[in-house]
Amino acid sequence: MESNIVDVAIVGAGPAGLQAAIHAARKKATVVVFGKLEASSIHAAHVENYLGVPGVIPGAELLAAGREQASRFGAELREADVLRIDEGEGKFLLHTETGPCQARTVILATGGARKKLKVPGEKELLGRGVSYCVDCDANFYRNAPVAVVGNGSAAVDGALTLLGYTPQVFLVSERLEISEELRAKLYQSQINRREGVWVKEIGGVSAVDSLLLTDGSRLPVEGVFVELGAKGAIELAMNLGVLLDADTMTHIETNKRQETNIPGIYAAGDIAGQPYQMAKAVGEGCVAGWEAANHARAQRRGDAV
Ligand SMILES: Cc1cc2nc3c(=O)[nH]c(=O)nc-3n(C[C@H](O)[C@H](O)[C@H](O)COP(=O)(O)OP(=O)(O)OC[C@H]3O[C@@H](n4cnc5c(N)ncnc54)[C@H](O)[C@@H]3O)c2cc1C
């Protein structure tokens, strides 16, 4: 058996990911959970409709208890974002902010759809220079000046990807919150960093022509990529050929076992569809963790043959 492969890699440390970790780890699978505590949408919420919890409880408290529970059962929690996932011979290679991780199965539990900037011009110019997906749209901006907006790993990774298409890449961020490894890559690159500022308005009439920043300066760009937080599950899924729900195209399609169309890849929680509720997220997380552990065990037996 290859000892450097984990049975279950979980992308997301919210209710779905942590519950999946608990169930997979209790089935004796080796488990690694990637994700940042404060990025879960329950972190800042107050919950009063979760079974067995009387009164109103801060979401942060529930998460802290869930993390402690998951690690007590043996799951390893890593405060790092996953940037990309590749498949090879039925196994998966996760490229993360802090290095690679190989896994037999992957559970996508990254929470809801991409966040918006909520500035003038964003909605009006969507699809005409405004994009939420570097991996999908970079090719449209070959040799054109572009800007990526965001403070997290998705923005930096997106800006580095865009350098393969155009030499003119701005990165606009209020305060970068990324790993030291990713920061080193950014500082060594040709990306034009505008730190300590934010976007006031996206300019243009029929297409984007500029970006007005909060310090009053204006960047002449043809493309604006809004990449807030971590890489969304949709982009991670797209790279693997995971199918989306045909009605919304914003959720990952799963069956009752939380399996996607790719064997070994599961999805759970908000990313697998409505209702966006913790009870549903932990229910799906339980099923995904259970199924992924079984799948990994069967694969381990195959490896040993
Ligand atoms: C203001 C507010 C109030 C709410 N109140 C309630 C309530 O009272 N009751 C209720 O049941 N529900 C409530 N919800 C909904 C609830 O928060 C969600 O349904 C629940 O958190 C979904 O869990 P999840 O694990 O699917 O996603 P999330 O909790 O959003 O967790 C997503 C995780 O994925 C990680 N992640 C994302 N991308 C990556 C990546 N590329 N690499 C690594 N990690 C990644 C994040 O860091 C995070 O840890 C509320 C939501 C909000 C916004």
The ligand as an SDF file (V2000), in Angstrom:
LIG
                    3D

 53 58  0  0  0  0  0  0  0  0999 V2000
  -25.9580   34.7150    7.5860 C   0  0  0  0  0  0  0  0  0  0  0  0
  -26.2930   33.2550    7.5190 C   0  0  0  0  0  0  0  0  0  0  0  0
  -27.0990   32.7030    8.4820 C   0  0  0  0  0  0  0  0  0  0  0  0
  -27.4090   31.3320    8.4410 C   0  0  0  0  0  0  0  0  0  0  0  0
  -28.1950   30.8080    9.4090 N   0  0  0  0  0  0  0  0  0  0  0  0
  -28.4870   29.4930    9.3930 C   0  0  0  0  0  0  0  0  0  0  0  0
  -29.2870   28.9150   10.4290 C   0  0  0  0  0  0  0  0  0  0  0  0
  -29.7380   29.5870   11.3460 O   0  0  0  0  0  0  0  0  0  0  0  0
  -29.5400   27.5790   10.3470 N   0  0  0  0  0  0  0  0  0  0  0  0
  -29.0460   26.7910    9.3430 C   0  0  0  0  0  0  0  0  0  0  0  0
  -29.2880   25.5830    9.3530 O   0  0  0  0  0  0  0  0  0  0  0  0
  -28.2990   27.3130    8.3610 N   0  0  0  0  0  0  0  0  0  0  0  0
  -28.0130   28.6400    8.3520 C   0  0  0  0  0  0  0  0  0  0  0  0
  -27.2460   29.1890    7.3430 N   0  0  0  0  0  0  0  0  0  0  0  0
  -26.8080   28.3170    6.2410 C   0  0  0  0  0  0  0  0  0  0  0  0
  -25.5770   27.4880    6.6380 C   0  0  0  0  0  0  0  0  0  0  0  0
  -24.5530   28.3560    7.0420 O   0  0  0  0  0  0  0  0  0  0  0  0
  -25.1100   26.6300    5.4620 C   0  0  0  0  0  0  0  0  0  0  0  0
  -26.1810   25.8790    4.9510 O   0  0  0  0  0  0  0  0  0  0  0  0
  -23.9860   25.6820    5.8960 C   0  0  0  0  0  0  0  0  0  0  0  0
  -22.9200   26.3850    6.4770 O   0  0  0  0  0  0  0  0  0  0  0  0
  -23.5000   24.8760    4.6980 C   0  0  0  0  0  0  0  0  0  0  0  0
  -22.4170   24.1120    5.0660 O   0  0  0  0  0  0  0  0  0  0  0  0
  -21.2940   23.6700    3.9970 P   0  0  0  0  0  0  0  0  0  0  0  0
  -20.3530   22.8340    4.7870 O   0  0  0  0  0  0  0  0  0  0  0  0
  -21.9420   23.1440    2.8000 O   0  0  0  0  0  0  0  0  0  0  0  0
  -20.5880   25.0300    3.5520 O   0  0  0  0  0  0  0  0  0  0  0  0
  -19.8490   26.1410    4.4080 P   0  0  0  0  0  0  0  0  0  0  0  0
  -20.3020   26.1340    5.8270 O   0  0  0  0  0  0  0  0  0  0  0  0
  -20.0180   27.4220    3.6790 O   0  0  0  0  0  0  0  0  0  0  0  0
  -18.3200   25.7140    4.4180 O   0  0  0  0  0  0  0  0  0  0  0  0
  -17.5670   25.7490    3.2510 C   0  0  0  0  0  0  0  0  0  0  0  0
  -16.1320   25.4030    3.5690 C   0  0  0  0  0  0  0  0  0  0  0  0
  -15.4490   25.1820    2.3460 O   0  0  0  0  0  0  0  0  0  0  0  0
  -14.1600   25.7640    2.4200 C   0  0  0  0  0  0  0  0  0  0  0  0
  -13.6750   25.9860    1.0500 N   0  0  0  0  0  0  0  0  0  0  0  0
  -14.2730   26.6240    0.0090 C   0  0  0  0  0  0  0  0  0  0  0  0
  -13.4880   26.5760   -1.0920 N   0  0  0  0  0  0  0  0  0  0  0  0
  -12.3730   25.8870   -0.7240 C   0  0  0  0  0  0  0  0  0  0  0  0
  -11.1790   25.4990   -1.4040 C   0  0  0  0  0  0  0  0  0  0  0  0
  -10.9610   25.8100   -2.6900 N   0  0  0  0  0  0  0  0  0  0  0  0
  -10.2390   24.8390   -0.7190 N   0  0  0  0  0  0  0  0  0  0  0  0
  -10.4220   24.4900    0.5870 C   0  0  0  0  0  0  0  0  0  0  0  0
  -11.5390   24.8250    1.2840 N   0  0  0  0  0  0  0  0  0  0  0  0
  -12.4860   25.5170    0.6250 C   0  0  0  0  0  0  0  0  0  0  0  0
  -14.3520   27.0120    3.2560 C   0  0  0  0  0  0  0  0  0  0  0  0
  -13.1120   27.4170    3.7920 O   0  0  0  0  0  0  0  0  0  0  0  0
  -15.3340   26.4600    4.3090 C   0  0  0  0  0  0  0  0  0  0  0  0
  -14.5740   25.8490    5.3300 O   0  0  0  0  0  0  0  0  0  0  0  0
  -26.9110   30.5170    7.3780 C   0  0  0  0  0  0  0  0  0  0  0  0
  -26.0800   31.0960    6.4110 C   0  0  0  0  0  0  0  0  0  0  0  0
  -25.7780   32.4390    6.4630 C   0  0  0  0  0  0  0  0  0  0  0  0
  -24.8860   33.0490    5.4050 C   0  0  0  0  0  0  0  0  0  0  0  0
  1  2  1  0
  2  3  1  0
  2 52  2  0
  3  4  2  0
  4  5  1  0
  4 50  1  0
  5  6  2  0
  6  7  1  0
  6 13  1  0
  7  8  2  0
  7  9  1  0
  9 10  1  0
 10 11  2  0
 10 12  1  0
 12 13  2  0
 13 14  1  0
 14 15  1  0
 14 50  1  0
 15 16  1  0
 16 17  1  0
 16 18  1  0
 18 19  1  0
 18 20  1  0
 20 21  1  0
 20 22  1  0
 22 23  1  0
 23 24  1  0
 24 25  2  0
 24 26  1  0
 24 27  1  0
 27 28  1  0
 28 29  2  0
 28 30  1  0
 28 31  1  0
 31 32  1  0
 32 33  1  0
 33 34  1  0
 33 48  1  0
 34 35  1  0
 35 36  1  0
 35 46  1  0
 36 37  1  0
 36 45  1  0
 37 38  2  0
 38 39  1  0
 39 40  1  0
 39 45  2  0
 40 41  1  0
 40 42  2  0
 42 43  1  0
 43 44  2  0
 44 45  1  0
 46 47  1  0
 46 48  1  0
 48 49  1  0
 50 51  2  0
 51 52  1  0
 52 53  1  0
M  END
$$$$
